[in-house]
């Protein structure tokens, strides 16, 4: 989480609001989600070529976590926070 983050804050996964307690909880300076979140890695040449040629699309899980909070009297958005596995 951002270093200047203070409560209250809002959390979004793929643009959908999340609720503390049911969707995630806070452990130290980390948000821990109840479900597994993943970010799509780089595409290999064969997969990239098949996408480029329209043979196949990519449908891998590619989650994005954003946090909205107030800092210095302004609303700030920390977008695309890094994902770590426990």
Helices and strands as residue ranges (DSSP letters): E 9-13, E 16-18, E 24-27, E 30-33, H 45-52, E 65-71, E 74-78
